[in-house]
């Protein structure tokens, strides 16, 4: 999964795309585990547009989209927030959510 810049995030959202954005911080242990689970899921659905971003560098996104904590997976459907996931549970659970868009 590729690290997205502010510009790439805006491009996906403003382009009315279906996309997934994984928000994390490097020092978060739960984020490390969630990131590994998401990486496995991403390999299984390579056709989905997915990116990740370190929330330490994008605090305005947290404020703008009401991100409560990390890890957070924001699912965009046609450029609008469809769902925010904070509990990743399992790879099959993530796959179900990812395939829903």
N, C-alpha and C positions, 0 to 999 in steps of 0.2 A: 504494500500500500504506500502510495507516494505522499510525501509531505506537501500540503497545499499552502500557497501564499495567500495573503488577504485578497489579492487580485483574482486568483483562481477560485477562491470561495465565492466572491461576488459574481464572477462569470457564471458559475454553476447555478447560483440562486437567481440572478437576474435573467439568465438565459432560459428560465422556466423549465429547467431540467429535473429529471429524477436523479437524485444523488444521495450519497451518504457521507457524512462528515463526522469523523471520530475526533473528539476533543479530549486531550489528556495533559498531564504535567509529568515531566521526567522523574520527579522524586516520589511519585504516587505508586505505592506497591500494587494496589488494586488495578491501577492503569496498566502496569506491566503485564499482569495476568490477562486483563481484558484485551489488551493489544495483541497478545499471542492468539487468543481465541478468535479475534476478528481477522487476523492474518490467515488463519486456517479457513475461515468462512469465505474470505475474499478469493482465495485460491479456487474454491469450489464454484464460485459465481463470477468468473472473469469478465462477463458482459456488463456488470453493474459499475457505474461510475462511483468510485470511492476515494476519499482522501482523508488525511489526518492533519491535525494542527495542534501545536503546543499552545495551550491557553494562556501561558505566561506572557506570550508575545501578542496576544489578541484579546485584551481585556474588554474592548468595546463590543466584541462579538458576544461575550458572556452577558453583558448588560443588555444588548439589543435583543437577544433571543431568550433571555431569562434562564440561562444555564445555572442550575442550582449547585452542581458539584461535578467532579470528574471521577471516573470516566463517564463520558456522555457521548452517545451516538445519536446524531440528529439525522432523521430521515426526511428528505425533501421530496415532495411529490409535486411536479409541475412548478417548481420554484418556491413552494410554500412549505413551511414546517408541517409535516404530517404526524410525526411522533418524535419524542425524545426518550431514549432508553438510558437508564442509569444502572440497572441490574442486568448484566449480560447473561447470567444463568448458565447457559451451555452453548456449544457450537450449533447443535440442531435448532435451538431456540433462535439464535442469531440468524441462521439460514432461513428460517420461516419468516422472520421480520424483513430480511433483505429481499427475499423473493416476492414479498407483498407489493413491491413498487415496480 
